[in-house]
Amino acid sequence: MSLLKEFREFAMRGNVVDLAVGVIIGAAFGKIVSSLVADIIMPPLGLLIGGVDFKQFSWVLRAAEGDTPAVVMNYGMFIQNIFDFVIVAFAIFLAIKLMNKLHRKQEEPVVPAAPTKEEELLSEIRDLLKEQNNRPQ
């Protein structure tokens, strides 16, 4: 089998295509959640802590000298990314919980059918034969 044909079969499998769609949708969802955090949640939170934007939090490790830029540790961006992650994780948790709930509703419990008269009689005969074989003679 040629390498090109083998690759085509691999790439066209349902799982690979589903994964690609999931990654694309996930990236778009990530942008929405990042905007939610940065534009909706963080401004009121910054206002509560004195009007400071988290993105502005940083430590200057070495000041700029001439053409050399400053070395800055932007821990505010790290805090922002933690909020993004927590909200994305919670949103995914809720989405999966909803999907599982809908999936359980679709699955109706399988109730075994009641035994027929013939099956009941056969069960009684079986039980009587067992009793008869277990009696000492």
C-alpha positions as a LaTeX table, in Angstrom:
\begin{tabular}{lrrr}
\hline
Residue & $x$ (\AA) & $y$ (\AA) & $z$ (\AA) \\
\hline
Met1 & 0.00 & 0.00 & 0.00 \\
Ser2 & 1.42 & 3.35 & $-0.95$ \\
Leu3 & 2.14 & 5.92 & 1.72 \\
Leu4 & $-0.19$ & 8.47 & 0.11 \\
Lys5 & $-3.12$ & 6.02 & $-0.02$ \\
Glu6 & $-2.51$ & 4.96 & 3.59 \\
Phe7 & $-2.43$ & 8.60 & 4.72 \\
Arg8 & $-5.66$ & 9.37 & 2.83 \\
Glu9 & $-7.44$ & 6.46 & 4.53 \\
Phe10 & $-6.16$ & 7.64 & 7.91 \\
Ala11 & $-7.19$ & 11.26 & 7.34 \\
Met12 & $-10.67$ & 10.38 & 6.11 \\
Arg13 & $-11.62$ & 8.19 & 9.07 \\
Gly14 & $-14.55$ & 9.53 & 11.01 \\
Asn15 & $-12.59$ & 9.98 & 14.23 \\
Val16 & $-9.95$ & 12.19 & 12.63 \\
Val17 & $-12.55$ & 14.41 & 10.96 \\
Asp18 & $-14.55$ & 14.63 & 14.21 \\
Leu19 & $-11.39$ & 15.57 & 16.08 \\
Ala20 & $-10.59$ & 18.32 & 13.57 \\
Val21 & $-14.11$ & 19.75 & 13.88 \\
Gly22 & $-13.82$ & 19.60 & 17.67 \\
Val23 & $-10.51$ & 21.47 & 17.65 \\
Ile24 & $-11.90$ & 24.21 & 15.40 \\
Ile25 & $-15.04$ & 24.63 & 17.50 \\
Gly26 & $-12.93$ & 24.52 & 20.67 \\
Ala27 & $-10.71$ & 27.33 & 19.41 \\
Ala28 & $-13.75$ & 29.48 & 18.62 \\
Phe29 & $-15.27$ & 28.65 & 22.01 \\
Gly30 & $-11.98$ & 29.61 & 23.68 \\
Lys31 & $-12.10$ & 33.04 & 22.04 \\
Ile32 & $-15.65$ & 33.57 & 23.27 \\
Val33 & $-14.75$ & 32.61 & 26.82 \\
Ser34 & $-11.60$ & 34.74 & 26.75 \\
Ser35 & $-13.72$ & 37.70 & 25.70 \\
Leu36 & $-16.22$ & 36.91 & 28.45 \\
Val37 & $-13.46$ & 36.92 & 31.04 \\
Ala38 & $-11.52$ & 39.92 & 29.71 \\
Asp39 & $-14.46$ & 42.13 & 28.74 \\
Ile40 & $-17.27$ & 41.16 & 31.13 \\
Ile41 & $-15.88$ & 39.58 & 34.30 \\
Met42 & $-12.52$ & 41.25 & 34.83 \\
Pro43 & $-13.60$ & 44.95 & 34.63 \\
Pro44 & $-16.03$ & 44.68 & 37.59 \\
Leu45 & $-13.50$ & 42.57 & 39.48 \\
Gly46 & $-10.83$ & 45.19 & 38.81 \\
Leu47 & $-13.25$ & 47.86 & 40.01 \\
Leu48 & $-13.79$ & 45.94 & 43.25 \\
Ile49 & $-10.05$ & 45.92 & 43.92 \\
Gly50 & $-9.65$ & 49.63 & 43.27 \\
Gly51 & $-10.00$ & 50.07 & 39.52 \\
Val52 & $-6.85$ & 48.14 & 38.69 \\
Asp53 & $-6.76$ & 45.98 & 35.56 \\
Phe54 & $-5.11$ & 42.60 & 36.17 \\
Lys55 & $-3.22$ & 42.89 & 32.89 \\
Gln56 & $-1.30$ & 45.82 & 34.35 \\
Phe57 & 0.20 & 43.78 & 37.20 \\
Ser58 & 3.86 & 43.15 & 36.51 \\
Trp59 & 7.31 & 43.16 & 38.07 \\
Val60 & 10.16 & 44.86 & 36.32 \\
Leu61 & 13.14 & 42.55 & 36.76 \\
Arg62 & 15.53 & 44.77 & 34.84 \\
Ala63 & 14.83 & 48.27 & 33.58 \\
Ala64 & 15.33 & 49.16 & 29.93 \\
Glu65 & 18.81 & 50.40 & 29.07 \\
Gly66 & 19.35 & 52.07 & 25.74 \\
Asp67 & 18.20 & 49.73 & 22.98 \\
Thr68 & 17.77 & 46.81 & 25.39 \\
Pro69 & 14.10 & 46.39 & 26.37 \\
Ala70 & 13.07 & 45.92 & 29.98 \\
Val71 & 12.69 & 42.43 & 31.39 \\
Val72 & 9.19 & 42.28 & 32.84 \\
Met73 & 7.30 & 39.46 & 34.59 \\
Asn74 & 3.62 & 39.93 & 33.69 \\
Tyr75 & 1.94 & 38.04 & 36.53 \\
Gly76 & $-1.32$ & 39.90 & 35.83 \\
Met77 & $-1.60$ & 38.11 & 32.49 \\
Phe78 & $-1.02$ & 34.83 & 34.34 \\
Ile79 & $-3.92$ & 35.64 & 36.70 \\
Gln80 & $-6.05$ & 36.50 & 33.66 \\
Asn81 & $-5.21$ & 33.16 & 32.05 \\
Ile82 & $-6.09$ & 31.31 & 35.26 \\
Phe83 & $-9.53$ & 32.95 & 35.24 \\
Asp84 & $-9.90$ & 32.03 & 31.55 \\
Phe85 & $-9.02$ & 28.40 & 32.30 \\
Val86 & $-11.39$ & 28.10 & 35.26 \\
Ile87 & $-14.28$ & 29.56 & 33.30 \\
Val88 & $-13.57$ & 27.39 & 30.23 \\
Ala89 & $-13.31$ & 24.28 & 32.41 \\
Phe90 & $-16.57$ & 25.13 & 34.18 \\
Ala91 & $-18.35$ & 25.82 & 30.88 \\
Ile92 & $-17.15$ & 22.51 & 29.44 \\
Phe93 & $-18.23$ & 20.74 & 32.65 \\
Leu94 & $-21.73$ & 22.22 & 32.32 \\
Ala95 & $-21.93$ & 21.32 & 28.62 \\
Ile96 & $-20.90$ & 17.70 & 29.26 \\
Lys97 & $-23.28$ & 17.47 & 32.22 \\
Leu98 & $-26.14$ & 18.69 & 29.98 \\
Met99 & $-25.19$ & 16.25 & 27.22 \\
Asn100 & $-25.10$ & 13.34 & 29.68 \\
Lys101 & $-28.49$ & 14.35 & 31.07 \\
Leu102 & $-30.00$ & 14.48 & 27.57 \\
His103 & $-28.36$ & 11.17 & 26.70 \\
Arg104 & $-29.85$ & 9.49 & 29.79 \\
Lys105 & $-33.33$ & 10.75 & 28.86 \\
Gln106 & $-33.04$ & 9.18 & 25.41 \\
Glu107 & $-32.12$ & 5.81 & 26.85 \\
Glu108 & $-35.25$ & 4.21 & 28.18 \\
Pro109 & $-34.67$ & 1.53 & 30.77 \\
Val110 & $-35.12$ & $-1.94$ & 29.39 \\
Val111 & $-37.66$ & $-3.80$ & 31.48 \\
Pro112 & $-37.47$ & $-7.54$ & 31.08 \\
Ala113 & $-40.69$ & $-9.10$ & 29.86 \\
Ala114 & $-42.70$ & $-11.08$ & 32.37 \\
Pro115 & $-42.21$ & $-14.83$ & 31.98 \\
Thr116 & $-44.86$ & $-16.66$ & 30.03 \\
Lys117 & $-47.03$ & $-19.39$ & 31.60 \\
Glu118 & $-44.92$ & $-22.02$ & 29.86 \\
Glu119 & $-41.70$ & $-20.58$ & 31.30 \\
Glu120 & $-43.23$ & $-20.48$ & 34.80 \\
Leu121 & $-44.32$ & $-24.11$ & 34.51 \\
Leu122 & $-40.90$ & $-25.16$ & 33.24 \\
Ser123 & $-39.24$ & $-23.31$ & 36.13 \\
Glu124 & $-41.48$ & $-25.12$ & 38.61 \\
Ile125 & $-40.67$ & $-28.50$ & 37.01 \\
Arg126 & $-36.95$ & $-27.68$ & 37.15 \\
Asp127 & $-37.16$ & $-26.74$ & 40.81 \\
Leu128 & $-39.10$ & $-29.92$ & 41.64 \\
Leu129 & $-36.53$ & $-32.04$ & 39.81 \\
Lys130 & $-33.72$ & $-30.35$ & 41.74 \\
Glu131 & $-35.50$ & $-31.05$ & 45.03 \\
Gln132 & $-36.06$ & $-34.66$ & 44.04 \\
Asn133 & $-32.39$ & $-35.16$ & 43.10 \\
Asn134 & $-31.18$ & $-33.55$ & 46.33 \\
Arg135 & $-33.24$ & $-35.83$ & 48.61 \\
Pro136 & $-31.34$ & $-38.67$ & 50.24 \\
Gln137 & $-32.52$ & $-42.07$ & 49.10 \\
\hline
\end{tabular}
